[in-house]
Amino acid sequence: MKSNWTRWTALSIGLAGLGVSAWIALGAFQPSAAQEPKVVRVKPKPATIAPKYNDNGELLLPEGFENWVFVGSNLGLEYKEPVSDDKKEPEPDSKKPADLRNFHNVYIDPAAFDHFQRTGEFPDKTILVLDIYKAERGDPKSLVAEGLFPGEQQEVAVAVKNSARPDGSKSNWAYYDFPLGTKAAKAFPDKACYQCHLEHGTVDNVFVQFYPTLRKLKKP
C-alpha cells in the first residue's frame, strides 16, 4: 500500500509539474504590452459639400454653413474701386464710424478646408461663405461700456469654385450675393468680382491674406 501511495504521489507531482511547464511555455508566447501592435485610427475625410443650383443655374444658399470651419473675421473691410487713368486713386474711407461698418465672418466647407490643410490648394467645389452682420454698441439694457459686437444679420455672400458651372460660364470661380430672405442668386459678372480676386487673392483667387486660419496653412 505504501508503495502504491508513493507511486500515485510521484505521478501527481509529475503532472503538476507538466502543467506548470506548459503554463510557463504558453506565457512565453504571449505578446507583452510593449509588443502588442498599435492600432492607428485614421480620421475620415469630411464629405464634400457640393454647391446646389436651381433649374436656372442660380446658386442655392448653402445650408448649415454656420457649422463649417471658421477661418477669419473682419470689421468694415472694403475694397478700393478700380481707378481709370484720368482719375486719381480715391482715399480710403477711414473716417467712417466703426458702428456703421459690418462684421464679416468667413466660413469654408470642411472638405475644402481639409484639402487645403493637406495640399495648400482649394479643390473643385470649394465653397466660402461671408456672413455679414451690423456692428452694434449694445442695446439700452446692455452692460457693454466699450466695443462692438455683431448685431442684426445684413446679408450673405458666397464664393464657389466650380469648373462645371451650370450657368454656362467658363470661369471656375463665381461670386454671389444673398440679401436677407433670398434663397437663390445669380453669379456676378466676371468683371465685377472674378478679376479683382484673380489679381489680389494670394491663393487661387482667395484672399487668404485676410483669413488667419488659412493664412498660417499657406504653402511657401
C-alpha positions in Angstrom: 0.0 0.0 0.0 2.8 2.3 0.9 4.5 1.6 -2.4 1.3 2.4 -4.4 0.8 5.7 -2.4 4.3 6.7 -3.2 3.8 6.0 -6.9 0.5 8.0 -7.0 2.2 10.9 -5.2 5.0 10.9 -7.7 2.6 10.8 -10.6 0.6 13.7 -9.2 3.7 15.8 -8.7 4.8 15.0 -12.2 1.5 16.0 -13.8 1.5 19.2 -11.8 5.0 19.9 -13.0 4.0 19.4 -16.6 1.1 21.8 -16.1 3.4 24.5 -14.7 5.8 24.0 -17.5 3.0 24.3 -20.1 1.7 27.4 -18.4 5.2 28.9 -18.5 5.7 27.9 -22.1 2.4 29.4 -23.2 3.2 32.6 -21.3 6.4 32.9 -23.2 4.4 33.2 -26.4 2.0 35.8 -25.1 2.9 39.3 -26.5 3.8 41.8 -23.9 2.1 45.2 -23.7 5.1 46.7 -25.5 4.9 44.1 -28.3 1.2 44.5 -29.0 0.5 46.1 -32.4 -0.6 49.7 -32.2 -4.0 50.5 -33.6 -3.7 53.6 -35.9 -7.1 55.3 -36.2 -7.3 57.3 -39.4 -9.6 60.3 -39.2 -12.1 60.0 -42.1 -12.1 62.8 -44.6 -15.1 65.1 -44.5 -17.7 64.5 -47.2 -17.7 67.0 -50.0 -20.5 69.6 -49.8 -21.2 70.2 -53.4 -22.8 73.5 -54.4 -26.5 73.2 -55.3 -28.3 75.1 -58.1 -31.8 75.6 -59.3 -33.0 75.0 -62.9 -31.9 78.5 -63.9 -28.3 77.9 -62.9 -28.7 80.1 -59.8 -26.8 79.0 -56.7 -28.9 78.0 -53.7 -28.0 79.4 -50.4 -25.8 76.8 -48.6 -27.5 75.3 -45.5 -25.8 74.9 -42.2 -22.7 76.9 -43.1 -22.5 78.3 -39.6 -21.2 74.8 -38.6 -18.4 74.9 -41.2 -14.8 75.8 -40.5 -14.5 79.4 -39.3 -11.4 80.9 -41.0 -11.5 84.6 -40.0 -13.4 87.8 -39.5 -13.0 91.5 -40.1 -14.8 94.7 -39.3 -15.8 97.0 -42.1 -13.3 95.7 -44.7 -13.9 97.5 -48.0 -12.0 97.2 -51.3 -10.8 100.0 -53.5 -12.8 100.8 -56.6 -11.0 100.4 -59.9 -9.4 103.6 -61.0 -9.2 104.8 -64.6 -6.2 106.6 -66.0 -7.8 110.0 -65.9 -8.8 109.8 -62.2 -6.9 109.9 -59.0 -7.0 107.0 -56.7 -9.7 107.5 -54.1 -8.6 107.8 -50.5 -9.7 105.0 -48.1 -12.9 105.8 -46.2 -11.1 105.7 -42.8 -13.3 108.3 -41.2 -16.4 106.1 -41.4 -17.7 105.5 -37.8 -16.9 102.0 -36.6 -20.5 101.3 -35.6 -21.6 102.0 -39.2 -19.4 99.2 -40.5 -20.2 95.5 -40.7 -18.7 92.4 -39.2 -17.7 89.8 -41.9 -17.5 86.3 -40.6 -16.0 83.8 -43.1 -16.5 80.1 -43.3 -15.3 77.3 -45.6 -16.8 73.9 -46.2 -15.0 71.2 -44.1 -13.9 69.1 -47.1 -12.3 72.1 -48.8 -10.5 73.0 -45.6 -9.2 69.5 -45.1 -7.8 69.5 -48.7 -6.2 72.9 -48.3 -4.7 71.9 -45.0 -3.1 68.9 -46.7 -2.1 70.4 -50.1 -2.3 74.2 -49.9 -4.8 74.2 -52.7 -8.5 74.7 -53.0 -10.3 71.7 -54.6 -13.1 72.0 -57.2 -16.5 72.5 -55.4 -14.9 74.7 -52.7 -17.5 77.0 -51.0 -16.6 80.1 -49.0 -19.3 82.0 -47.2 -19.1 85.6 -46.0 -21.8 86.1 -43.2 -22.4 89.8 -42.7 -23.7 91.5 -39.5 -24.2 95.1 -38.5 -21.8 96.3 -35.8 -23.6 97.2 -32.6 -22.5 99.0 -29.5 -25.2 97.5 -27.3 -28.9 97.7 -26.5 -30.4 100.0 -23.8 -30.1 97.3 -21.2 -26.6 96.2 -22.2 -23.7 96.0 -19.8 -21.3 96.8 -22.6 -19.3 100.0 -21.9 -17.0 99.9 -24.9 -16.5 97.8 -28.0 -18.7 96.4 -30.7 -20.5 93.1 -31.4 -22.3 91.5 -34.4 -25.9 92.6 -34.2 -28.5 92.1 -36.9 -27.6 90.0 -39.9 -27.4 92.0 -43.1 -26.7 89.6 -45.9 -24.7 86.6 -47.0 -22.1 86.5 -49.8 -20.8 83.2 -51.3 -17.8 82.3 -53.4 -17.8 78.9 -55.2 -15.1 77.1 -57.2 -16.8 75.0 -59.9 -15.2 74.0 -63.2 -18.6 72.9 -64.5 -20.9 75.8 -63.7 -24.5 75.2 -64.8 -24.9 78.8 -65.9 -22.5 78.2 -68.8 -19.7 80.4 -67.7 -16.2 79.1 -68.2 -14.7 80.9 -65.1 -14.1 78.4 -62.3 -14.8 80.8 -59.5 -18.2 82.5 -59.2 -19.4 85.1 -56.6 -23.0 85.5 -55.3 -24.9 87.9 -53.0 -27.8 86.8 -50.9 -29.8 89.7 -49.4 -31.9 88.6 -46.3 -34.6 86.3 -47.3 -33.0 85.3 -50.7 -32.6 81.6 -51.3 -31.1 81.7 -54.8 -28.7 84.1 -56.5 -27.2 84.7 -59.9 -23.5 84.9 -60.2 -21.9 88.4 -60.6 -20.3 89.1 -64.0 -16.6 88.3 -64.0 -15.6 91.9 -64.3 -17.4 92.7 -61.0 -15.6 90.2 -58.8 -13.6 87.5 -60.5 -10.9 89.8 -62.0 -10.3 91.5 -58.7 -9.9 88.2 -56.8 -7.6 86.9 -59.6 -5.3 89.9 -59.2 -5.3 90.3 -55.4 -6.1 86.8 -54.0 -2.9 85.2 -52.6 -4.0 81.6 -53.3 -6.2 80.7 -56.3 -8.5 83.8 -56.2 -9.0 83.6 -52.5 -8.0 86.5 -50.1 -6.1 84.1 -47.8 -4.1 87.1 -46.5 -7.3 88.2 -44.6 -8.1 84.8 -43.1 -5.8 83.8 -40.2 -6.8 80.1 -40.2 -5.9 79.7 -43.9 -3.0 82.1 -43.8 -1.0 80.0 -41.4 -1.5 77.0 -43.7 -0.4 78.7 -46.9 2.4 76.8 -48.5 5.6 78.9 -49.2 
